[in-house]
């Protein structure tokens, strides 16, 4: 039985290679990405914590790994990281549940 997964952790190190097949757009992405994560109204630490939470909501294993490592380097505690994951989960769960209103509206419409 193989322990290999679909997501190869080594691929995270290859992320920069996406410019190989379209250098112009790849470079534009990385320029923009770099600007987004610079210190601004939000600190780099805050942005890392947001990125970690969003990574969980989007379920991106590469991003989860990258922003766990980045967060730890920035002094984000394990408790802060887990709290951010719970925030992401609450928003994701709430967004699924709020769509129940559409179901209720349709059921009420048909029942009339």
C-alpha positions as CSV (number, residue, x, y, z in Angstrom):
1,X,0.0,0.0,0.0
2,X,1.4,3.4,-1.0
3,X,1.5,6.3,1.4
4,X,1.8,8.8,-1.5
5,X,-1.0,11.4,-1.6
6,X,-2.4,13.4,-4.5
7,X,-0.8,16.5,-3.1
8,X,3.0,16.2,-3.1
9,X,4.5,18.5,-0.4
10,X,7.6,18.9,-2.7
11,X,5.4,20.7,-5.2
12,X,5.1,23.7,-2.9
13,X,8.7,24.5,-3.6
14,X,7.9,24.4,-7.4
15,X,5.3,27.2,-7.1
16,X,7.6,29.7,-8.6
17,X,7.9,27.6,-11.7
18,X,4.4,28.6,-12.9
19,X,6.1,31.5,-14.8
20,X,7.8,28.9,-17.1
21,X,4.7,28.5,-19.3
22,X,3.6,32.1,-19.2
23,X,6.3,34.4,-17.9
24,X,4.4,37.6,-18.4
25,X,1.3,36.5,-16.4
26,X,3.3,34.6,-13.8
27,X,5.5,37.6,-13.1
28,X,2.5,39.8,-12.8
29,X,0.9,37.4,-10.3
30,X,4.1,37.3,-8.2
31,X,4.5,41.1,-8.3
32,X,0.9,41.5,-7.2
33,X,1.2,38.7,-4.6
34,X,4.3,40.3,-3.1
35,X,2.5,43.7,-2.9
36,X,-0.5,42.2,-1.1
37,X,1.7,40.7,1.6
38,X,3.8,43.8,2.3
39,X,3.2,45.7,5.5
40,X,0.3,48.1,5.1
41,X,-2.7,48.9,7.1
42,X,-2.5,45.3,8.2
43,X,0.8,43.9,9.5
44,X,2.5,41.0,7.8
45,X,1.7,38.9,10.8
46,X,-2.1,39.7,10.5
47,X,-2.0,39.0,6.8
48,X,-0.3,35.6,7.5
49,X,-3.1,34.7,10.0
50,X,-5.8,35.7,7.5
51,X,-4.0,33.7,4.8
52,X,-3.9,30.7,7.1
53,X,-7.7,30.9,7.8
54,X,-8.5,31.4,4.1
55,X,-6.3,28.4,3.3
56,X,-8.4,26.2,5.5
57,X,-11.7,27.6,4.1
58,X,-10.4,26.9,0.6
59,X,-8.8,23.6,1.7
60,X,-5.5,24.2,0.0
61,X,-2.9,21.9,1.5
62,X,0.0,23.9,0.0
63,X,-1.3,27.1,1.5
64,X,-2.0,25.5,4.8
65,X,1.6,24.3,5.0
66,X,3.1,27.6,3.8
67,X,1.1,29.8,6.1
68,X,1.5,27.5,9.1
69,X,5.3,27.8,8.7
70,X,5.1,31.5,7.9
71,X,2.8,32.1,10.9
72,X,5.1,30.3,13.3
73,X,8.1,32.3,12.0
74,X,6.1,35.5,12.7
75,X,5.4,34.5,16.3
76,X,1.7,33.4,15.8
77,X,0.9,31.0,18.5
78,X,-0.7,27.6,18.0
79,X,-3.8,28.8,19.8
80,X,-4.1,31.9,17.5
81,X,-3.7,29.6,14.5
82,X,-6.4,27.2,15.7
83,X,-8.8,30.1,16.6
84,X,-8.3,31.5,13.0
85,X,-9.2,28.0,11.7
86,X,-12.4,28.0,13.8
87,X,-13.3,31.5,12.4
88,X,-12.9,30.2,8.9
89,X,-15.0,27.1,9.7
90,X,-17.7,29.2,11.2
91,X,-17.9,31.5,8.2
92,X,-17.9,28.5,5.8
93,X,-20.6,26.7,7.8
94,X,-22.7,29.8,8.1
95,X,-22.4,30.5,4.4
96,X,-23.8,27.0,3.7
97,X,-26.6,27.4,6.2
98,X,-27.7,30.9,5.1
99,X,-28.3,29.4,1.6
100,X,-31.0,27.3,3.4
101,X,-33.1,30.5,3.2
102,X,-33.3,30.0,-0.6
103,X,-34.6,26.4,0.0
104,X,-37.1,27.7,2.5
105,X,-38.3,30.4,0.1
106,X,-38.7,27.9,-2.7
107,X,-40.5,25.4,-0.5
108,X,-42.9,28.1,0.8
109,X,-43.5,29.3,-2.8
110,X,-44.4,25.8,-4.0
111,X,-46.5,25.2,-0.9
112,X,-48.7,28.2,-1.6
